[in-house]
């Protein structure tokens, strides 16, 4: 199954703030979670934090939930339009020094730059869930 991924993070190459995986199948539940951001940049404080719409959870809990979400899919394909989204996904699988989540084999697809603008296409710009929904819609419409 393909999952469309979006993340929000604290500035260029910054720490993860929120992540969403929206499955290609619309009848499946999405994954969405957020972490606390103790020192947000001004732009993040003004644009991302007010759009979260969920309470932050500890990173360990987010990693566990992420792993559990993908556990029953033998071949998940994670699709993103920005490299940092995939980097944050991979970082979530690292749970400590020399330790990682047990996951099915993960495949990644980084889309070509196609002019997709999540902020313009999203119902709630800078919210990872709504941005991932917009990405799914964009990709599926292009496939038709």
Steps between C-alpha positions, in 0.01 A plus 500: 500500500616853431493757779536868425731664752533852623689641795538835666834587651667787678668691219749382239625154604327554835353256747178317422181664625227290335459216256213357300463190287185495288432165334410482135183312595260764629318250724814442710583712803787747470787543743557843650702602806699794633795564726558796728710778349674682783672772296305554176626741241284806457353364175419165664349675803273705272412240234549142624429493873151657466414245228595181687151411627638224723683479829871416489616160622849380600729394214524141629122471492484652151756246374308212658170616347668550163640145508166354608320690224715340228541158664216327315600616152757260353617748233440864596611761249543847648455779245617857559560814301786629715820318611482612864164325537665167426802583717269560797321172434831314509606679818180382670612141447812562710404439862838522670871431454518191279123443526220544252134420456410165359313588182410326180742589219438868428513640148519869427397706201609860465285668239645719231458867560172550320389841612289353780451760772367346822429840655279595205333159466445417867178560690714594803841615375803395707308218668673175405174303481320743268814550292533120457133481395568771241805309376296181463232688307762661274675170421179304440361769271823500297470122460156523336 
